[in-house]
Amino acid sequence: MPEKDEQKKERSKISLRIGEVQIEMEGTPDEIEKLMGKDLLEFTKEIQETITPAAKPSTEVSAPSQSALAIGKTLDKKPQKKTFSKTIVIALGLICIILAAGLIGSIVVYMPMVSSLEAQIIEKDSTILSLNSQILSLNSQIASLNSQVLSLQESLNQTNTNIATLQTAISAYRSIVYLNESQYLFSARTITQEANTTTVVYEGELVYAGYISVGVESNSATTYVRVVYSYAEVNYDQSVTVGTNGAAAFPVLPGPIQITVGNTEANNSVTATLTARYRY
C-alpha cells in the first residue's frame, strides 16, 4: 500500500547516552521495531558479556597469612559490588532504551496513521454536515409540498362540491325542459257567484314556460275558465267552458298571468270548486 511504502522509506535516528555508554540506532520504523525483539536481547547479552570479567583470578599461589587473606577478601568483594552495580545500571539503561525505542517506533509507525484517520474523520464530519443540510432542505421541501397537497385537496373538495351543485341544477333544468316539475296555484277552492258574473281566482307571475290545468266542479253548465297573460309581443286571452265537471288546459309563458272563472246564467247563482295546477 502507498502509505506503508512511504513509511518504510523514512528513516529515523535515535541517540542515547547512559553513563559512559553511547548508543545510536538508525533505520526504518520496521528496523526499530525489530530491535524490540530477539535481536535487541542478543545485543544486550553481548554488552553484558563484554563488561563482565571473562576469567577468575588464579588460585595457585602460596597460602597467605590470615590478615592478608582478610584484606584480599575485602579487596575482592569491593570490585564485585562495583561490577554488579554497573551491570544493573547498564541493564536498566538497556531497558530504558528498549522502552524508548518501542515508544519511538510506535510513534513513527502510528503517527501517520493517526493523522490519516483524523483527516478522514474531518472529511466524514464535513460530509455529515453537508448531508444534514441537504436533509433539512429536503424536509423543508416536503413540508412545502405537503402544504400544497392540502391546498389542492381543499380546492378539489370545493370543486367536487361545485360539480355536485351544478349536476343538481342540471338535473332540475332538465326536468323543467321535459315539463316534469309542477305545483298547485290553488287547490279545492270554493266560490259562489251571482248569475252572469266573473271571479278572479288567481293573479301572479310565472317563471317558466309550461301549461296550466284548471279543474272545475260546478252546479252550472255555463261555467267557464279564462286565462290572460302577456309575454314579449304575445298577448294571450283564452276562455274555455268546463260545465258542471270539467277541466281546461292553457299554454303559458313566463310573466304575469290572471285566471278568471265565470258563468252565463240568466237568473241562478253558481257554486263551484276549483283546482289549478301549474306544470313546467
C-alpha positions as CSV (number, residue, x, y, z in Angstrom):
1,M,0.0,0.0,0.0
2,P,1.3,3.5,-0.8
3,E,1.2,4.9,2.8
4,K,3.1,1.8,4.2
5,D,5.7,2.0,1.4
6,E,6.4,5.7,2.2
7,Q,6.7,4.8,5.9
8,K,9.3,2.1,5.1
9,K,11.3,4.6,3.1
10,E,11.5,7.1,6.0
11,R,14.5,6.6,8.3
12,S,14.9,7.6,12.0
13,K,18.0,8.1,14.1
14,I,18.0,7.5,17.9
15,S,21.0,8.5,20.1
16,L,21.1,7.8,23.8
17,R,23.9,8.1,26.4
18,I,23.8,6.3,29.7
19,G,26.9,6.9,31.8
20,E,29.9,6.2,29.6
21,V,27.9,4.2,27.1
22,Q,26.8,5.9,23.9
23,I,24.2,4.1,21.8
24,E,23.0,5.2,18.4
25,M,20.3,3.5,16.4
26,E,19.3,4.4,12.8
27,G,16.9,2.8,10.5
28,T,13.4,2.5,9.2
29,P,10.4,2.1,11.6
30,D,10.4,-1.7,10.9
31,E,14.0,-1.9,11.8
32,I,13.5,0.0,15.0
33,E,10.6,-2.3,15.9
34,K,12.9,-5.3,15.2
35,L,15.2,-4.0,18.0
36,M,12.4,-4.7,20.4
37,G,12.5,-8.4,19.6
38,K,15.1,-11.1,19.7
39,D,18.0,-9.0,18.1
40,L,17.9,-6.4,20.9
41,L,18.0,-9.1,23.6
42,E,21.1,-10.7,22.0
43,F,22.6,-7.2,21.7
44,T,22.0,-6.7,25.4
45,K,23.7,-10.1,26.3
46,E,26.7,-9.2,24.2
47,I,27.2,-5.9,26.0
48,Q,26.9,-7.7,29.4
49,E,29.4,-10.4,28.4
50,T,31.8,-7.6,27.3
51,I,31.6,-5.8,30.6
52,T,31.6,-8.9,32.9
53,P,35.2,-10.3,33.6
54,A,35.9,-13.2,31.5
55,A,38.3,-15.1,33.9
56,K,38.6,-15.7,37.6
57,P,42.0,-14.9,39.4
58,S,44.4,-17.7,39.7
59,T,44.4,-19.7,43.0
60,E,47.8,-21.3,42.5
61,V,49.8,-19.2,44.9
62,S,51.4,-19.7,48.3
63,A,49.0,-19.6,51.2
64,P,48.9,-16.1,52.6
65,S,48.5,-15.2,56.2
66,Q,45.1,-14.7,57.7
67,S,45.4,-10.9,57.8
68,A,46.4,-10.8,54.2
69,L,43.6,-13.2,53.3
70,A,41.2,-11.0,55.1
71,I,42.5,-7.9,53.2
72,G,42.3,-9.8,50.0
73,K,38.8,-10.9,50.6
74,T,37.9,-7.3,51.3
75,L,39.6,-6.1,48.1
76,D,37.9,-8.9,46.1
77,K,34.4,-8.0,47.4
78,K,34.6,-4.3,46.5
79,P,35.3,-4.8,42.8
80,Q,32.4,-7.4,42.7
81,K,30.0,-4.8,44.2
82,K,31.1,-2.2,41.7
83,T,30.8,-4.6,38.8
84,F,27.4,-5.8,39.9
85,S,26.2,-2.2,40.3
86,K,27.5,-1.2,36.9
87,T,25.7,-4.2,35.3
88,I,22.4,-3.2,36.9
89,V,22.9,0.3,35.6
90,I,23.6,-1.0,32.1
91,A,20.6,-3.4,32.3
92,L,18.3,-0.6,33.4
93,G,19.7,1.6,30.7
94,L,19.1,-1.1,28.1
95,I,15.5,-1.5,29.4
96,C,15.1,2.3,29.0
97,I,16.5,2.0,25.5
98,I,14.0,-0.8,24.7
99,L,11.1,1.2,26.1
100,A,12.2,4.4,24.3
101,A,12.8,2.5,21.1
102,G,9.4,0.9,21.3
103,L,7.7,4.2,22.1
104,I,9.6,6.0,19.2
105,G,8.8,3.1,16.9
106,S,5.2,3.2,17.8
107,I,5.1,7.0,17.3
108,V,6.9,6.7,13.9
109,V,4.6,3.9,12.8
110,Y,1.3,5.2,14.1
111,M,1.5,9.0,13.8
112,P,1.0,9.0,10.0
113,M,-1.9,6.6,10.5
114,V,-3.4,8.8,13.2
115,S,-3.0,11.8,11.0
116,S,-4.7,10.0,8.1
117,L,-7.6,8.9,10.4
118,E,-8.0,12.4,11.7
119,A,-8.2,13.7,8.2
120,Q,-10.7,11.0,7.3
121,I,-12.8,12.0,10.4
122,I,-12.7,15.6,9.4
123,E,-13.8,14.7,5.9
124,K,-16.6,12.5,7.2
125,D,-17.8,15.2,9.6
126,S,-17.9,17.6,6.7
127,T,-19.9,15.1,4.7
128,I,-22.3,14.5,7.6
129,L,-22.8,18.3,7.9
130,S,-23.5,18.6,4.2
131,L,-25.9,15.6,4.3
132,N,-27.7,17.1,7.3
133,S,-28.0,20.4,5.4
134,Q,-29.5,18.5,2.5
135,I,-31.9,16.7,4.8
136,L,-33.1,20.0,6.3
137,S,-33.6,21.4,2.8
138,L,-35.5,18.3,1.7
139,N,-37.6,18.3,4.8
140,S,-38.5,22.0,4.1
141,Q,-39.4,21.0,0.5
142,I,-41.5,18.1,1.8
143,A,-43.4,20.5,4.2
144,S,-44.0,22.9,1.4
145,L,-45.2,20.1,-0.9
146,N,-47.5,18.8,1.9
147,S,-48.9,22.3,2.3
148,Q,-49.5,22.4,-1.5
149,V,-51.2,19.0,-1.3
150,L,-53.5,20.1,1.4
151,S,-54.4,23.3,-0.5
152,L,-55.0,21.3,-3.7
153,Q,-57.1,18.8,-1.7
154,E,-59.3,21.6,-0.3
155,S,-59.6,23.1,-3.8
156,L,-60.5,19.6,-5.2
157,N,-63.1,19.2,-2.5
158,Q,-64.6,22.6,-3.3
159,T,-64.6,21.7,-7.0
160,N,-66.3,18.4,-6.3
161,T,-68.9,20.3,-4.2
162,N,-69.5,22.8,-7.1
163,I,-69.8,19.9,-9.5
164,A,-72.4,18.3,-7.4
165,T,-74.3,21.5,-7.1
166,L,-74.1,22.1,-10.9
167,Q,-75.2,18.5,-11.5
168,T,-78.2,19.0,-9.3
169,A,-79.0,22.3,-11.1
170,I,-78.6,20.5,-14.5
171,S,-81.0,17.7,-13.4
172,A,-83.5,20.3,-12.2
173,Y,-83.3,22.2,-15.5
174,R,-83.6,19.0,-17.5
175,S,-86.7,18.2,-15.5
176,I,-88.1,21.6,-16.3
177,V,-87.3,21.2,-20.0
178,Y,-89.3,17.9,-20.1
179,L,-92.2,19.5,-18.0
180,N,-91.6,17.1,-15.2
181,E,-92.0,19.8,-12.5
182,S,-95.3,21.0,-11.2
183,Q,-97.0,23.0,-8.4
184,Y,-100.6,23.9,-7.3
185,L,-101.6,27.5,-7.8
186,F,-104.7,26.8,-5.6
187,S,-106.5,23.6,-4.7
188,A,-110.1,22.8,-3.8
189,R,-111.1,26.4,-3.7
190,T,-114.8,27.1,-3.5
191,I,-116.5,30.2,-4.8
192,T,-120.2,31.4,-5.1
193,Q,-121.2,33.7,-8.0
194,E,-124.3,35.6,-9.0
195,A,-125.8,34.9,-12.4
196,N,-123.7,36.1,-15.3
197,T,-120.7,37.2,-13.3
198,T,-116.9,36.5,-13.2
199,T,-114.5,36.0,-10.3
200,V,-110.6,36.4,-10.5
201,V,-109.3,33.3,-8.7
202,Y,-105.5,33.8,-9.3
203,E,-103.1,36.6,-10.2
204,G,-99.4,36.0,-10.2
205,E,-96.2,35.7,-12.2
206,L,-94.9,32.6,-13.7
207,V,-91.1,31.8,-14.1
208,Y,-91.0,29.1,-16.7
209,A,-93.0,28.3,-19.8
210,G,-95.4,25.4,-19.5
211,Y,-99.1,24.9,-19.1
212,I,-101.9,25.4,-16.6
213,S,-104.6,22.8,-16.0
214,V,-107.8,24.1,-14.2
215,G,-110.4,21.6,-12.9
216,V,-113.9,22.7,-12.1
217,E,-116.9,21.2,-10.3
218,S,-120.0,23.4,-10.7
219,N,-123.8,23.4,-10.5
220,S,-124.0,25.3,-13.8
221,A,-123.3,24.0,-17.2
222,T,-122.4,27.5,-18.3
223,T,-119.3,27.7,-16.1
224,Y,-116.1,28.7,-18.0
225,V,-112.4,29.4,-17.2
226,R,-110.5,32.4,-18.7
227,V,-106.7,32.8,-18.8
228,V,-105.0,36.1,-19.7
229,Y,-101.2,36.9,-19.9
230,S,-98.6,38.9,-21.9
231,Y,-95.0,37.9,-22.8
232,A,-92.9,40.0,-25.1
233,E,-95.1,40.6,-28.2
234,V,-97.6,37.8,-27.2
235,N,-100.9,38.8,-25.7
236,Y,-102.9,35.7,-24.7
237,D,-106.6,35.7,-23.8
238,Q,-108.4,32.4,-23.9
239,S,-111.7,31.2,-22.4
240,V,-112.8,27.5,-22.2
241,T,-116.3,26.3,-21.0
242,V,-115.9,23.4,-18.5
243,G,-119.6,22.9,-17.5
244,T,-120.5,21.1,-14.3
245,N,-117.4,18.9,-14.1
246,G,-114.6,19.5,-16.5
247,A,-111.0,20.8,-16.9
248,A,-109.2,23.2,-19.3
249,A,-105.5,23.4,-20.1
250,F,-103.8,26.6,-21.2
251,P,-100.2,27.0,-22.6
252,V,-98.3,29.7,-20.6
253,L,-95.1,31.7,-21.0
254,P,-93.1,33.4,-18.2
255,G,-94.6,36.6,-16.9
256,P,-97.8,37.9,-15.1
257,I,-100.9,35.8,-15.5
258,Q,-104.6,36.1,-14.5
259,I,-107.1,33.3,-14.1
260,T,-110.9,34.1,-14.1
261,V,-113.9,31.8,-13.6
262,G,-117.4,32.9,-14.7
263,N,-120.9,31.8,-15.8
264,T,-123.6,32.9,-18.3
265,E,-126.6,32.0,-16.2
266,A,-129.6,34.3,-16.6
267,N,-131.1,34.0,-13.1
268,N,-129.5,31.3,-10.9
269,S,-126.4,31.8,-8.8
270,V,-123.5,29.4,-9.2
271,T,-121.3,27.5,-6.7
272,A,-118.0,26.0,-8.0
273,T,-115.0,24.2,-6.6
274,L,-111.7,24.9,-8.4
275,T,-108.2,23.4,-8.6
276,A,-105.4,24.9,-10.7
277,R,-102.0,23.1,-11.3
278,Y,-99.0,24.7,-13.0
279,R,-96.8,22.3,-14.9
280,Y,-93.4,23.4,-16.2
